[in-house]
Amino acid sequence: MNESEFINETKVKMSHAVSSYKNELARIRTGRASTGLIDAISVEYYGAVSPIIRLASISVPDSRTITINPWDAGSLPAIEKAIQKYDPSLNPSNDGKSISIIIPALTQERRKEIIKQISKLSESIKQEVRNFRRLANEKIKSAEKSKEISEDISFKIQKKIQELTDGFIKEIDEITKHKEKEISEV
C-alpha cells in the first residue's frame, strides 16, 4: 500500500462516519418542520414495506408543518399508521387527500435533553473517527515492520492521518454547534 492509499482509505471511512452523523441529526426533532424527521419511516402497503418517500411527495409548506401527498389515496391509512408507530409524539391529521403533521414547539426542558443527546452522539462519532485513525496507524506500523514502507514515510503518513482526524473532529464540532444553535432558537 502506498501513502495515498493509506490516507484515502482512512478519509473515506471518516467521511462516511460524519455523513451518518449528519443523517442522524436530521432525524432529531428541533421544533421546526423538516422532511428528515420522517424520511426513515417505512410503510407497509399491499404486503410490501417501502420507505415513505416512495409512496408520497413530502413538503414543508411552513416552519411548523409537514405535508404528505400520497401517489395513491388508498395508502393514507397505512402512512398515518406508520407515522404514529414511528414517533407517537408526531400527530398526523388525515383530510382524505393528504396528511399534515404539525410540529409542536419544544419546551426548554426538552431542548436541554435534545442538546445532551446530540452531545453524546457527537462524542460517539468522534470516537469512531479516532478509531479509524488508530486502525490506520496500526496498518502503517505493520507495513513499516514488514519493510513495505520506511520509517520516514510511516511518520509522514501518520502525521497526515492525524491532520485528517483533526479536520474531521473540527467538522463534527461545527455541525454539533450549528444543530445546538438551531435547537436553542425559540
RODO-2510 file (C-alpha; in nm, 4 decimals, decimal comma):
residues 186
     n   res          X          Y          Z
     1     m     0,0000     0,0000     0,0000
     2     n     0,1349     0,3434    -0,0844
     3     e     0,0980     0,6697     0,1041
     4     s    -0,2127     0,7978    -0,0774
     5     e    -0,3934     0,4630    -0,0381
     6     f    -0,3493     0,4722     0,3416
     7     i    -0,4785     0,8282     0,3553
     8     n    -0,7657     0,7851     0,1071
     9     e    -0,8931     0,4691     0,2766
    10     t    -0,8982     0,6443     0,6133
    11     k    -1,0515     0,9611     0,4681
    12     v    -1,3378     0,7624     0,3106
    13     k    -1,4151     0,5852     0,6397
    14     m    -1,4081     0,9111     0,8368
    15     s    -1,6250     1,0953     0,5865
    16     h    -1,8821     0,8116     0,5990
    17     a    -1,8936     0,8486     0,9783
    18     v    -1,9537     1,2241     0,9502
    19     s    -2,2164     1,1690     0,6815
    20     s    -2,4043     0,9198     0,9001
    21     y    -2,3826     1,1730     1,1869
    22     k    -2,5462     1,4381     0,9679
    23     n    -2,8222     1,1949     0,8720
    24     e    -2,8784     1,1064     1,2367
    25     l    -2,9025     1,4759     1,3298
    26     a    -3,1589     1,5356     1,0534
    27     r    -3,3904     1,2910     1,2303
    28     i    -3,3740     1,4767     1,5610
    29     r    -3,6751     1,6984     1,6144
    30     t    -3,5901     2,0636     1,6620
    31     g    -3,9363     2,2166     1,6836
    32     r    -3,9017     2,3102     1,3198
    33     a    -4,0537     2,1036     1,0378
    34     s    -3,8110     1,9046     0,8257
    35     t    -3,8552     1,6158     0,5861
    36     g    -3,5651     1,4472     0,7675
    37     l    -3,7999     1,3798     1,0584
    38     i    -3,9954     1,1266     0,8571
    39     d    -3,7522     1,0100     0,5856
    40     a    -3,6677     0,6949     0,7814
    41     i    -4,0303     0,5820     0,8139
    42     s    -4,1172     0,2594     0,6363
    43     v    -4,4783     0,1917     0,5411
    44     e    -4,6360    -0,1495     0,4946
    45     y    -4,8621    -0,1223     0,1920
    46     y    -5,0001    -0,4059    -0,0219
    47     g    -4,7860    -0,6540     0,1697
    48     a    -4,4584    -0,4772     0,0937
    49     v    -4,2586    -0,2455     0,3154
    50     s    -4,1485     0,0728     0,1394
    51     p    -3,9921     0,3985     0,2527
    52     i    -4,2480     0,6755     0,2823
    53     i    -4,0697     0,8787     0,0137
    54     r    -4,1566     0,6098    -0,2431
    55     l    -4,5276     0,6333    -0,1650
    56     a    -4,5770     1,0083    -0,1431
    57     s    -4,4356     1,3524    -0,2020
    58     i    -4,3282     1,5243     0,1171
    59     s    -4,3179     1,9010     0,1538
    60     v    -4,2678     2,1608     0,4234
    61     p    -4,5096     2,4481     0,3492
    62     d    -4,4115     2,6397     0,6644
    63     s    -4,1746     2,6068     0,9592
    64     r    -4,4199     2,4015     1,1693
    65     t    -4,5940     2,1777     0,9131
    66     i    -4,5008     1,8711     0,7099
    67     t    -4,7419     1,7772     0,4318
    68     i    -4,7511     1,4293     0,2792
    69     n    -4,9356     1,3824    -0,0515
    70     p    -4,9519     1,0113    -0,1393
    71     w    -4,9496     0,8999    -0,5020
    72     d    -5,2352     0,6608    -0,4132
    73     a    -5,5046     0,7916    -0,1750
    74     g    -5,5610     0,4333    -0,0572
    75     s    -5,2230     0,4428     0,1141
    76     l    -5,3267     0,7274     0,3513
    77     p    -5,4288     0,4999     0,6436
    78     a    -5,1083     0,2909     0,6113
    79     i    -4,8888     0,6041     0,6048
    80     e    -5,0743     0,7557     0,9001
    81     k    -5,0353     0,4343     1,0997
    82     a    -4,6626     0,4105     1,0165
    83     i    -4,6041     0,7705     1,1325
    84     q    -4,7830     0,7092     1,4635
    85     k    -4,5867     0,3879     1,5160
    86     y    -4,2537     0,5546     1,4313
    87     d    -4,2973     0,8526     1,6624
    88     p    -4,6060     0,8753     1,8861
    89     s    -4,5346     1,2438     1,9533
    90     l    -4,5991     1,3251     1,5855
    91     n    -4,9726     1,3668     1,5427
    92     p    -5,0716     1,3193     1,1760
    93     s    -5,4057     1,4549     1,0576
    94     n    -5,5643     1,2985     0,7505
    95     d    -5,8029     1,5056     0,5343
    96     g    -5,8737     1,2278     0,2822
    97     k    -5,6243     1,3584     0,0245
    98     s    -5,3116     1,4315     0,2264
    99     i    -5,1622     1,4073     0,5720
   100     s    -5,0463     1,7086     0,7698
   101     i    -4,8165     1,6910     1,0682
   102     i    -4,7985     1,9965     1,2913
   103     i    -4,4673     2,0059     1,4770
   104     p    -4,5262     2,1334     1,8309
   105     a    -4,2867     2,3845     1,9829
   106     l    -4,0257     2,2348     2,2136
   107     t    -4,0192     2,3120     2,5843
   108     q    -3,6985     2,4458     2,7364
   109     e    -3,6541     2,1200     2,9283
   110     r    -3,6931     1,9137     2,6095
   111     r    -3,4409     2,1385     2,4309
   112     k    -3,1838     2,0667     2,7027
   113     e    -3,2481     1,6913     2,6742
   114     i    -3,2021     1,7032     2,2973
   115     i    -2,8779     1,9008     2,3303
   116     k    -2,7454     1,6367     2,5747
   117     q    -2,8469     1,3646     2,3290
   118     i    -2,6647     1,5444     2,0474
   119     s    -2,3526     1,5867     2,2631
   120     k    -2,3453     1,2125     2,3348
   121     l    -2,3941     1,1333     1,9679
   122     s    -2,1185     1,3794     1,8766
   123     e    -1,8763     1,2130     2,1189
   124     s    -1,9535     0,8676     1,9821
   125     i    -1,8874     0,9844     1,6244
   126     k    -1,5615     1,1497     1,7338
   127     q    -1,4632     0,8207     1,8969
   128     e    -1,5430     0,6387     1,5735
   129     v    -1,3182     0,8802     1,3806
   130     r    -1,0394     0,8272     1,6362
   131     n    -1,0803     0,4505     1,5989
   132     f    -1,0286     0,4850     1,2236
   133     r    -0,7116     0,6818     1,2991
   134     r    -0,5926     0,4074     1,5362
   135     l    -0,6629     0,1345     1,2793
   136     a    -0,4812     0,3298     1,0081
   137     n    -0,1805     0,3831     1,2359
   138     e    -0,1707     0,0114     1,3184
   139     k    -0,1678    -0,0714     0,9448
   140     i     0,1069     0,1833     0,8861
   141     k     0,3210     0,0435     1,1686
   142     s     0,2623    -0,3076     1,0408
   143     a     0,3731    -0,2046     0,6920
   144     e     0,6789    -0,0384     0,8444
   145     k     0,7688    -0,3543     1,0393
   146     s     0,7400    -0,5672     0,7271
   147     k     0,9658    -0,3163     0,5459
   148     e     0,6951    -0,2200     0,2922
   149     i     0,7497     0,1453     0,3855
   150     s     1,0339     0,3303     0,5519
   151     e     1,0264     0,4872     0,8973
   152     d     1,0225     0,8362     0,7446
   153     i     0,7267     0,7547     0,5205
   154     s     0,5488     0,5942     0,8174
   155     f     0,5957     0,9097     1,0239
   156     k     0,4806     1,1290     0,7340
   157     i     0,1635     0,9215     0,6769
   158     q     0,0794     0,9143     1,0488
   159     k     0,1148     1,2912     1,0604
   160     k    -0,1245     1,3301     0,7642
   161     i    -0,3701     1,0862     0,9236
   162     q    -0,3606     1,2976     1,2422
   163     e    -0,4273     1,6150     1,0406
   164     l    -0,7178     1,4369     0,8709
   165     t    -0,8542     1,3284     1,2098
   166     d    -0,8247     1,6815     1,3494
   167     g    -1,0117     1,8184     1,0467
   168     f    -1,2987     1,5720     1,0842
   169     i    -1,3220     1,6322     1,4607
   170     k    -1,3413     2,0065     1,3928
   171     e    -1,6147     1,9475     1,1303
   172     i    -1,8139     1,7358     1,3798
   173     d    -1,7824     2,0137     1,6393
   174     e    -1,9068     2,2744     1,3897
   175     i    -2,2023     2,0567     1,2843
   176     t    -2,2884     1,9987     1,6508
   177     k    -2,2707     2,3701     1,7375
   178     h    -2,4947     2,4535     1,4426
   179     k    -2,7541     2,1929     1,5461
   180     e    -2,7443     2,3050     1,9116
   181     k    -2,7966     2,6658     1,7991
   182     e    -3,0913     2,5528     1,5838
   183     i    -3,2474     2,3711     1,8800
   184     s    -3,1896     2,6615     2,1195
   185     e    -3,3735     2,9075     1,8936
   186     v    -3,7302     2,9669     2,0033
***
